[in-house]
Amino acid sequence: MDNRTVVANLSELYSIPEKYAYQGMTVSNIDNGNIYMLLDKSKIKQKEGWKASYESI
């Protein structure tokens, strides 16, 4: 585990450096309790690049 695994909020999620990310990685967000999966590395700094766990329910 490393600092890509857990973020404090969405701002931190969208600021993960692209060079340390990979498609399919999951990140827990403490602020809202959701888990996010990176679907499109080219959109890592945007909501569209991620899928939240609540979206799959």
N, CA, C, O and CB atoms as a CASP TS submission, in Angstrom:
PFRMAT TS
TARGET T0000
AUTHOR 0000-0000-0000
METHOD Language model
MODEL 1
PARENT N/A
ATOM      1  N   MET     1       0.840  -1.180   0.000  1.00  0.00           N
ATOM      2  CA  MET     1       0.000   0.000   0.000  1.00  0.00           C
ATOM      3  C   MET     1       0.884   1.243   0.000  1.00  0.00           C
ATOM      4  O   MET     1       1.980   1.259   0.561  1.00  0.00           O
ATOM      5  CB  MET     1      -0.955  -0.002   1.216  1.00  0.00           C
ATOM      6  N   ASP     2       0.370   2.273  -0.645  1.00  0.00           N
ATOM      7  CA  ASP     2       1.093   3.529  -0.670  1.00  0.00           C
ATOM      8  C   ASP     2       0.103   4.685  -0.654  1.00  0.00           C
ATOM      9  O   ASP     2      -1.095   4.464  -0.473  1.00  0.00           O
ATOM     10  CB  ASP     2       2.011   3.609  -1.905  1.00  0.00           C
ATOM     11  N   ASN     3       0.577   5.911  -0.839  1.00  0.00           N
ATOM     12  CA  ASN     3      -0.303   7.066  -0.711  1.00  0.00           C
ATOM     13  C   ASN     3      -1.300   7.211  -1.854  1.00  0.00           C
ATOM     14  O   ASN     3      -2.083   8.161  -1.856  1.00  0.00           O
ATOM     15  CB  ASN     3       0.517   8.304  -0.617  1.00  0.00           C
ATOM     16  N   ARG     4      -1.297   6.305  -2.819  1.00  0.00           N
ATOM     17  CA  ARG     4      -2.329   6.304  -3.862  1.00  0.00           C
ATOM     18  C   ARG     4      -3.552   5.524  -3.406  1.00  0.00           C
ATOM     19  O   ARG     4      -4.596   5.606  -4.054  1.00  0.00           O
ATOM     20  CB  ARG     4      -1.780   5.708  -5.170  1.00  0.00           C
ATOM     21  N   THR     5      -3.464   4.791  -2.346  1.00  0.00           N
ATOM     22  CA  THR     5      -4.531   3.903  -1.896  1.00  0.00           C
ATOM     23  C   THR     5      -5.650   4.641  -1.164  1.00  0.00           C
ATOM     24  O   THR     5      -6.818   4.269  -1.280  1.00  0.00           O
ATOM     25  CB  THR     5      -3.961   2.838  -0.998  1.00  0.00           C
ATOM     26  N   VAL     6      -5.301   5.682  -0.413  1.00  0.00           N
ATOM     27  CA  VAL     6      -6.275   6.430   0.371  1.00  0.00           C
ATOM     28  C   VAL     6      -6.027   7.924   0.182  1.00  0.00           C
ATOM     29  O   VAL     6      -4.891   8.392   0.263  1.00  0.00           O
ATOM     30  CB  VAL     6      -6.198   6.042   1.873  1.00  0.00           C
ATOM     31  N   VAL     7      -7.110   8.667  -0.070  1.00  0.00           N
ATOM     32  CA  VAL     7      -7.024  10.124  -0.146  1.00  0.00           C
ATOM     33  C   VAL     7      -8.014  10.725   0.844  1.00  0.00           C
ATOM     34  O   VAL     7      -8.973  10.064   1.243  1.00  0.00           O
ATOM     35  CB  VAL     7      -7.307  10.632  -1.594  1.00  0.00           C
ATOM     36  N   ALA     8      -7.791  11.955   1.236  1.00  0.00           N
ATOM     37  CA  ALA     8      -8.671  12.622   2.196  1.00  0.00           C
ATOM     38  C   ALA     8      -9.951  13.126   1.548  1.00  0.00           C
ATOM     39  O   ALA     8     -10.998  13.185   2.193  1.00  0.00           O
ATOM     40  CB  ALA     8      -7.945  13.776   2.851  1.00  0.00           C
ATOM     41  N   ASN     9      -9.865  13.495   0.256  1.00  0.00           N
ATOM     42  CA  ASN     9     -11.020  14.102  -0.406  1.00  0.00           C
ATOM     43  C   ASN     9     -10.853  14.036  -1.924  1.00  0.00           C
ATOM     44  O   ASN     9      -9.849  13.526  -2.422  1.00  0.00           O
ATOM     45  CB  ASN     9     -11.203  15.569   0.052  1.00  0.00           C
ATOM     46  N   LEU    10     -11.837  14.551  -2.652  1.00  0.00           N
ATOM     47  CA  LEU    10     -11.795  14.509  -4.114  1.00  0.00           C
ATOM     48  C   LEU    10     -10.654  15.350  -4.677  1.00  0.00           C
ATOM     49  O   LEU    10     -10.084  15.009  -5.714  1.00  0.00           O
ATOM     50  CB  LEU    10     -13.119  14.989  -4.688  1.00  0.00           C
ATOM     51  N   SER    11     -10.324  16.429  -4.012  1.00  0.00           N
ATOM     52  CA  SER    11      -9.214  17.268  -4.473  1.00  0.00           C
ATOM     53  C   SER    11      -7.918  16.460  -4.524  1.00  0.00           C
ATOM     54  O   SER    11      -7.157  16.556  -5.487  1.00  0.00           O
ATOM     55  CB  SER    11      -9.042  18.497  -3.551  1.00  0.00           C
ATOM     56  N   GLU    12      -7.676  15.673  -3.494  1.00  0.00           N
ATOM     57  CA  GLU    12      -6.477  14.813  -3.477  1.00  0.00           C
ATOM     58  C   GLU    12      -6.573  13.723  -4.535  1.00  0.00           C
ATOM     59  O   GLU    12      -5.569  13.379  -5.158  1.00  0.00           O
ATOM     60  CB  GLU    12      -6.286  14.175  -2.086  1.00  0.00           C
ATOM     61  N   LEU    13      -7.766  13.174  -4.745  1.00  0.00           N
ATOM     62  CA  LEU    13      -7.947  12.136  -5.757  1.00  0.00           C
ATOM     63  C   LEU    13      -7.548  12.662  -7.130  1.00  0.00           C
ATOM     64  O   LEU    13      -6.810  12.013  -7.870  1.00  0.00           O
ATOM     65  CB  LEU    13      -9.407  11.641  -5.774  1.00  0.00           C
ATOM     66  N   TYR    14      -8.053  13.855  -7.455  1.00  0.00           N
ATOM     67  CA  TYR    14      -7.796  14.425  -8.773  1.00  0.00           C
ATOM     68  C   TYR    14      -6.384  15.001  -8.920  1.00  0.00           C
ATOM     69  O   TYR    14      -6.011  15.462  -9.998  1.00  0.00           O
ATOM     70  CB  TYR    14      -8.807  15.499  -9.061  1.00  0.00           C
ATOM     71  N   SER    15      -5.605  14.974  -7.845  1.00  0.00           N
ATOM     72  CA  SER    15      -4.234  15.488  -7.929  1.00  0.00           C
ATOM     73  C   SER    15      -3.178  14.377  -7.886  1.00  0.00           C
ATOM     74  O   SER    15      -1.984  14.661  -7.796  1.00  0.00           O
ATOM     75  CB  SER    15      -3.984  16.467  -6.797  1.00  0.00           C
ATOM     76  N   ILE    16      -3.614  13.122  -7.949  1.00  0.00           N
ATOM     77  CA  ILE    16      -2.650  12.017  -8.006  1.00  0.00           C
ATOM     78  C   ILE    16      -1.849  12.159  -9.296  1.00  0.00           C
ATOM     79  O   ILE    16      -2.438  12.266 -10.372  1.00  0.00           O
ATOM     80  CB  ILE    16      -3.372  10.615  -7.937  1.00  0.00           C
ATOM     81  N   PRO    17      -0.518  12.162  -9.213  1.00  0.00           N
ATOM     82  CA  PRO    17       0.305  12.308 -10.417  1.00  0.00           C
ATOM     83  C   PRO    17       0.075  11.168 -11.415  1.00  0.00           C
ATOM     84  O   PRO    17       0.085   9.993 -11.047  1.00  0.00           O
ATOM     85  CB  PRO    17       1.781  12.368 -10.034  1.00  0.00           C
ATOM     86  N   GLU    18      -0.128  11.529 -12.658  1.00  0.00           N
ATOM     87  CA  GLU    18      -0.407  10.547 -13.706  1.00  0.00           C
ATOM     88  C   GLU    18       0.703   9.504 -13.825  1.00  0.00           C
ATOM     89  O   GLU    18       0.430   8.340 -14.117  1.00  0.00           O
ATOM     90  CB  GLU    18      -0.596  11.251 -15.041  1.00  0.00           C
ATOM     91  N   LYS    19       1.941   9.913 -13.602  1.00  0.00           N
ATOM     92  CA  LYS    19       3.055   8.975 -13.769  1.00  0.00           C
ATOM     93  C   LYS    19       3.043   7.856 -12.729  1.00  0.00           C
ATOM     94  O   LYS    19       3.689   6.828 -12.932  1.00  0.00           O
ATOM     95  CB  LYS    19       4.370   9.720 -13.694  1.00  0.00           C
ATOM     96  N   TYR    20       2.319   8.036 -11.616  1.00  0.00           N
ATOM     97  CA  TYR    20       2.235   7.005 -10.587  1.00  0.00           C
ATOM     98  C   TYR    20       0.924   6.231 -10.629  1.00  0.00           C
ATOM     99  O   TYR    20       0.695   5.354  -9.797  1.00  0.00           O
ATOM    100  CB  TYR    20       2.407   7.626  -9.230  1.00  0.00           C
ATOM    101  N   ALA    21       0.071   6.546 -11.584  1.00  0.00           N
ATOM    102  CA  ALA    21      -1.248   5.918 -11.663  1.00  0.00           C
ATOM    103  C   ALA    21      -1.274   4.838 -12.734  1.00  0.00           C
ATOM    104  O   ALA    21      -0.412   4.782 -13.610  1.00  0.00           O
ATOM    105  CB  ALA    21      -2.324   6.968 -11.949  1.00  0.00           C
ATOM    106  N   TYR    22      -2.285   3.985 -12.641  1.00  0.00           N
ATOM    107  CA  TYR    22      -2.489   2.959 -13.659  1.00  0.00           C
ATOM    108  C   TYR    22      -3.983   2.686 -13.782  1.00  0.00           C
ATOM    109  O   TYR    22      -4.736   2.799 -12.814  1.00  0.00           O
ATOM    110  CB  TYR    22      -1.708   1.652 -13.311  1.00  0.00           C
ATOM    111  N   GLN    23      -4.386   2.331 -14.973  1.00  0.00           N
ATOM    112  CA  GLN    23      -5.792   2.027 -15.232  1.00  0.00           C
ATOM    113  C   GLN    23      -6.216   0.856 -14.362  1.00  0.00           C
ATOM    114  O   GLN    23      -5.525  -0.160 -14.296  1.00  0.00           O
ATOM    115  CB  GLN    23      -6.031   1.710 -16.733  1.00  0.00           C
ATOM    116  N   GLY    24      -7.354   1.004 -13.695  1.00  0.00           N
ATOM    117  CA  GLY    24      -7.871  -0.047 -12.823  1.00  0.00           C
ATOM    118  C   GLY    24      -7.515   0.127 -11.363  1.00  0.00           C
ATOM    119  O   GLY    24      -8.020  -0.607 -10.514  1.00  0.00           O
ATOM    120  N   MET    25      -6.645   1.094 -11.049  1.00  0.00           N
ATOM    121  CA  MET    25      -6.287   1.291  -9.644  1.00  0.00           C
ATOM    122  C   MET    25      -7.497   1.791  -8.868  1.00  0.00           C
ATOM    123  O   MET    25      -8.330   2.521  -9.405  1.00  0.00           O
ATOM    124  CB  MET    25      -5.111   2.285  -9.510  1.00  0.00           C
ATOM    125  N   THR    26      -7.590   1.395  -7.609  1.00  0.00           N
ATOM    126  CA  THR    26      -8.691   1.834  -6.756  1.00  0.00           C
ATOM    127  C   THR    26      -8.143   2.688  -5.622  1.00  0.00           C
ATOM    128  O   THR    26      -7.057   2.444  -5.096  1.00  0.00           O
ATOM    129  CB  THR    26      -9.479   0.623  -6.197  1.00  0.00           C
ATOM    130  N   VAL    27      -8.927   3.690  -5.267  1.00  0.00           N
ATOM    131  CA  VAL    27      -8.528   4.634  -4.228  1.00  0.00           C
ATOM    132  C   VAL    27      -9.720   4.885  -3.311  1.00  0.00           C
ATOM    133  O   VAL    27     -10.823   5.165  -3.782  1.00  0.00           O
ATOM    134  CB  VAL    27      -8.009   5.969  -4.848  1.00  0.00           C
ATOM    135  N   SER    28      -9.500   4.784  -2.014  1.00  0.00           N
ATOM    136  CA  SER    28     -10.550   5.069  -1.031  1.00  0.00           C
ATOM    137  C   SER    28     -10.533   6.553  -0.685  1.00  0.00           C
ATOM    138  O   SER    28      -9.470   7.149  -0.511  1.00  0.00           O
ATOM    139  CB  SER    28     -10.364   4.208   0.251  1.00  0.00           C
ATOM    140  N   ASN    29     -11.717   7.138  -0.589  1.00  0.00           N
ATOM    141  CA  ASN    29     -11.872   8.548  -0.252  1.00  0.00           C
ATOM    142  C   ASN    29     -12.451   8.634   1.157  1.00  0.00           C
ATOM    143  O   ASN    29     -13.597   8.242   1.381  1.00  0.00           O
ATOM    144  CB  ASN    29     -12.789   9.289  -1.292  1.00  0.00           C
ATOM    145  N   ILE    30     -11.680   9.135   2.095  1.00  0.00           N
ATOM    146  CA  ILE    30     -12.119   9.206   3.488  1.00  0.00           C
ATOM    147  C   ILE    30     -13.296  10.157   3.653  1.00  0.00           C
ATOM    148  O   ILE    30     -14.213   9.875   4.425  1.00  0.00           O
ATOM    149  CB  ILE    30     -10.966   9.646   4.385  1.00  0.00           C
ATOM    150  N   ASP    31     -13.284  11.270   2.945  1.00  0.00           N
ATOM    151  CA  ASP    31     -14.304  12.297   3.091  1.00  0.00           C
ATOM    152  C   ASP    31     -15.712  11.780   2.799  1.00  0.00           C
ATOM    153  O   ASP    31     -16.637  12.049   3.565  1.00  0.00           O
ATOM    154  CB  ASP    31     -13.991  13.452   2.183  1.00  0.00           C
ATOM    155  N   ASN    32     -15.885  11.043   1.699  1.00  0.00           N
ATOM    156  CA  ASN    32     -17.237  10.594   1.350  1.00  0.00           C
ATOM    157  C   ASN    32     -17.436   9.081   1.459  1.00  0.00           C
ATOM    158  O   ASN    32     -18.538   8.593   1.212  1.00  0.00           O
ATOM    159  CB  ASN    32     -17.562  11.030  -0.049  1.00  0.00           C
ATOM    160  N   GLY    33     -16.402   8.335   1.820  1.00  0.00           N
ATOM    161  CA  GLY    33     -16.518   6.900   2.053  1.00  0.00           C
ATOM    162  C   GLY    33     -16.612   6.045   0.801  1.00  0.00           C
ATOM    163  O   GLY    33     -16.881   4.847   0.895  1.00  0.00           O
ATOM    164  N   ASN    34     -16.397   6.633  -0.366  1.00  0.00           N
ATOM    165  CA  ASN    34     -16.485   5.884  -1.612  1.00  0.00           C
ATOM    166  C   ASN    34     -15.124   5.378  -2.073  1.00  0.00           C
ATOM    167  O   ASN    34     -14.079   5.897  -1.681  1.00  0.00           O
ATOM    168  CB  ASN    34     -17.105   6.744  -2.691  1.00  0.00           C
ATOM    169  N   ILE    35     -15.165   4.365  -2.905  1.00  0.00           N
ATOM    170  CA  ILE    35     -13.966   3.837  -3.555  1.00  0.00           C
ATOM    171  C   ILE    35     -14.063   4.216  -5.021  1.00  0.00           C
ATOM    172  O   ILE    35     -15.115   4.063  -5.642  1.00  0.00           O
ATOM    173  CB  ILE    35     -13.827   2.271  -3.368  1.00  0.00           C
ATOM    174  N   TYR    36     -12.969   4.709  -5.570  1.00  0.00           N
ATOM    175  CA  TYR    36     -12.943   5.151  -6.963  1.00  0.00           C
ATOM    176  C   TYR    36     -11.968   4.293  -7.762  1.00  0.00           C
ATOM    177  O   TYR    36     -10.875   3.978  -7.292  1.00  0.00           O
ATOM    178  CB  TYR    36     -12.553   6.645  -7.058  1.00  0.00           C
ATOM    179  N   MET    37     -12.375   3.919  -8.976  1.00  0.00           N
ATOM    180  CA  MET    37     -11.515   3.163  -9.881  1.00  0.00           C
ATOM    181  C   MET    37     -11.136   4.069 -11.048  1.00  0.00           C
ATOM    182  O   MET    37     -11.992   4.730 -11.637  1.00  0.00           O
ATOM    183  CB  MET    37     -12.222   1.858 -10.385  1.00  0.00           C
ATOM    184  N   LEU    38      -9.861   4.093 -11.370  1.00  0.00           N
ATOM    185  CA  LEU    38      -9.392   4.894 -12.499  1.00  0.00           C
ATOM    186  C   LEU    38      -9.683   4.147 -13.793  1.00  0.00           C
ATOM    187  O   LEU    38      -9.151   3.062 -14.031  1.00  0.00           O
ATOM    188  CB  LEU    38      -7.873   5.208 -12.372  1.00  0.00           C
ATOM    189  N   LEU    39     -10.529   4.738 -14.623  1.00  0.00           N
ATOM    190  CA  LEU    39     -10.912   4.122 -15.888  1.00  0.00           C
ATOM    191  C   LEU    39     -10.144   4.698 -17.075  1.00  0.00           C
ATOM    192  O   LEU    39      -9.884   3.994 -18.051  1.00  0.00           O
ATOM    193  CB  LEU    39     -12.395   4.291 -16.112  1.00  0.00           C
ATOM    194  N   ASP    40      -9.784   5.972 -16.991  1.00  0.00           N
ATOM    195  CA  ASP    40      -9.108   6.641 -18.102  1.00  0.00           C
ATOM    196  C   ASP    40      -7.985   7.503 -17.553  1.00  0.00           C
ATOM    197  O   ASP    40      -8.223   8.593 -17.032  1.00  0.00           O
ATOM    198  CB  ASP    40     -10.102   7.497 -18.933  1.00  0.00           C
ATOM    199  N   LYS    41      -6.770   7.010 -17.673  1.00  0.00           N
ATOM    200  CA  LYS    41      -5.607   7.699 -17.108  1.00  0.00           C
ATOM    201  C   LYS    41      -5.427   9.090 -17.706  1.00  0.00           C
ATOM    202  O   LYS    41      -4.912   9.983 -17.033  1.00  0.00           O
ATOM    203  CB  LYS    41      -4.346   6.874 -17.335  1.00  0.00           C
ATOM    204  N   SER    42      -5.837   9.292 -18.947  1.00  0.00           N
ATOM    205  CA  SER    42      -5.689  10.607 -19.565  1.00  0.00           C
ATOM    206  C   SER    42      -6.643  11.639 -18.955  1.00  0.00           C
ATOM    207  O   SER    42      -6.493  12.838 -19.186  1.00  0.00           O
ATOM    208  CB  SER    42      -5.928  10.506 -21.066  1.00  0.00           C
ATOM    209  N   LYS    43      -7.627  11.169 -18.173  1.00  0.00           N
ATOM    210  CA  LYS    43      -8.580  12.068 -17.511  1.00  0.00           C
ATOM    211  C   LYS    43      -8.476  11.950 -15.990  1.00  0.00           C
ATOM    212  O   LYS    43      -9.469  12.126 -15.285  1.00  0.00           O
ATOM    213  CB  LYS    43     -10.019  11.759 -17.969  1.00  0.00           C
ATOM    214  N   ILE    44      -7.286  11.654 -15.487  1.00  0.00           N
ATOM    215  CA  ILE    44      -7.090  11.431 -14.056  1.00  0.00           C
ATOM    216  C   ILE    44      -7.464  12.638 -13.206  1.00  0.00           C
ATOM    217  O   ILE    44      -7.842  12.476 -12.046  1.00  0.00           O
ATOM    218  CB  ILE    44      -5.658  11.061 -13.791  1.00  0.00           C
ATOM    219  N   LYS    45      -7.371  13.818 -13.745  1.00  0.00           N
ATOM    220  CA  LYS    45      -7.662  15.039 -12.996  1.00  0.00           C
ATOM    221  C   LYS    45      -9.115  15.483 -13.134  1.00  0.00           C
ATOM    222  O   LYS    45      -9.480  16.581 -12.713  1.00  0.00           O
ATOM    223  CB  LYS    45      -6.751  16.149 -13.454  1.00  0.00           C
ATOM    224  N   GLN    46      -9.951  14.608 -13.735  1.00  0.00           N
ATOM    225  CA  GLN    46     -11.361  14.938 -13.969  1.00  0.00           C
ATOM    226  C   GLN    46     -12.268  13.830 -13.456  1.00  0.00           C
ATOM    227  O   GLN    46     -11.859  12.671 -13.377  1.00  0.00           O
ATOM    228  CB  GLN    46     -11.618  15.180 -15.464  1.00  0.00           C
ATOM    229  N   LYS    47     -13.484  14.183 -13.111  1.00  0.00           N
ATOM    230  CA  LYS    47     -14.456  13.193 -12.642  1.00  0.00           C
ATOM    231  C   LYS    47     -14.663  12.092 -13.680  1.00  0.00           C
ATOM    232  O   LYS    47     -14.836  10.926 -13.323  1.00  0.00           O
ATOM    233  CB  LYS    47     -15.796  13.870 -12.319  1.00  0.00           C
ATOM    234  N   GLU    48     -14.644  12.459 -14.970  1.00  0.00           N
ATOM    235  CA  GLU    48     -14.900  11.507 -16.051  1.00  0.00           C
ATOM    236  C   GLU    48     -13.862  10.383 -16.126  1.00  0.00           C
ATOM    237  O   GLU    48     -14.128   9.338 -16.722  1.00  0.00           O
ATOM    238  CB  GLU    48     -14.940  12.240 -17.366  1.00  0.00           C
ATOM    239  N   GLY    49     -12.717  10.580 -15.547  1.00  0.00           N
ATOM    240  CA  GLY    49     -11.682   9.548 -15.566  1.00  0.00           C
ATOM    241  C   GLY    49     -11.877   8.459 -14.516  1.00  0.00           C
ATOM    242  O   GLY    49     -11.214   7.422 -14.555  1.00  0.00           O
ATOM    243  N   TRP    50     -12.778   8.699 -13.592  1.00  0.00           N
ATOM    244  CA  TRP    50     -12.981   7.793 -12.472  1.00  0.00           C
ATOM    245  C   TRP    50     -14.414   7.256 -12.417  1.00  0.00           C
ATOM    246  O   TRP    50     -15.344   7.879 -12.929  1.00  0.00           O
ATOM    247  CB  TRP    50     -12.642   8.499 -11.173  1.00  0.00           C
ATOM    248  N   LYS    51     -14.573   6.088 -11.788  1.00  0.00           N
ATOM    249  CA  LYS    51     -15.908   5.560 -11.510  1.00  0.00           C
ATOM    250  C   LYS    51     -15.987   5.317 -10.015  1.00  0.00           C
ATOM    251  O   LYS    51     -15.146   4.625  -9.440  1.00  0.00           O
ATOM    252  CB  LYS    51     -16.202   4.242 -12.325  1.00  0.00           C
ATOM    253  N   ALA    52     -17.003   5.891  -9.392  1.00  0.00           N
ATOM    254  CA  ALA    52     -17.187   5.746  -7.941  1.00  0.00           C
ATOM    255  C   ALA    52     -17.990   4.499  -7.626  1.00  0.00           C
ATOM    256  O   ALA    52     -18.819   4.064  -8.425  1.00  0.00           O
ATOM    257  CB  ALA    52     -17.886   6.983  -7.354  1.00  0.00           C
ATOM    258  N   SER    53     -17.740   3.927  -6.459  1.00  0.00           N
ATOM    259  CA  SER    53     -18.429   2.701  -6.048  1.00  0.00           C
ATOM    260  C   SER    53     -19.940   2.896  -5.999  1.00  0.00           C
ATOM    261  O   SER    53     -20.676   1.962  -6.318  1.00  0.00           O
ATOM    262  CB  SER    53     -17.922   2.241  -4.683  1.00  0.00           C
ATOM    263  N   TYR    54     -20.427   4.060  -5.616  1.00  0.00           N
ATOM    264  CA  TYR    54     -21.873   4.287  -5.545  1.00  0.00           C
ATOM    265  C   TYR    54     -22.534   4.251  -6.911  1.00  0.00           C
ATOM    266  O   TYR    54     -23.742   4.032  -7.003  1.00  0.00           O
ATOM    267  CB  TYR    54     -22.158   5.614  -4.884  1.00  0.00           C
ATOM    268  N   GLU    55     -21.771   4.460  -7.969  1.00  0.00           N
ATOM    269  CA  GLU    55     -22.324   4.444  -9.316  1.00  0.00           C
ATOM    270  C   GLU    55     -22.647   3.030  -9.800  1.00  0.00           C
ATOM    271  O   GLU    55     -23.352   2.855 -10.794  1.00  0.00           O
ATOM    272  CB  GLU    55     -21.359   5.102 -10.273  1.00  0.00           C
ATOM    273  N   SER    56     -22.132   2.032  -9.100  1.00  0.00           N
ATOM    274  CA  SER    56     -22.342   0.647  -9.508  1.00  0.00           C
ATOM    275  C   SER    56     -23.476  -0.033  -8.753  1.00  0.00           C
ATOM    276  O   SER    56     -23.788  -1.197  -9.003  1.00  0.00           O
ATOM    277  CB  SER    56     -21.077  -0.134  -9.315  1.00  0.00           C
ATOM    278  N   ILE    57     -24.073   0.682  -7.853  1.00  0.00           N
ATOM    279  CA  ILE    57     -25.146   0.100  -7.015  1.00  0.00           C
ATOM    280  C   ILE    57     -26.464   0.185  -7.740  1.00  0.00           C
ATOM    281  O   ILE    57     -27.488  -0.248  -7.211  1.00  0.00           O
ATOM    282  CB  ILE    57     -25.246   0.821  -5.647  1.00  0.00           C
TER
END
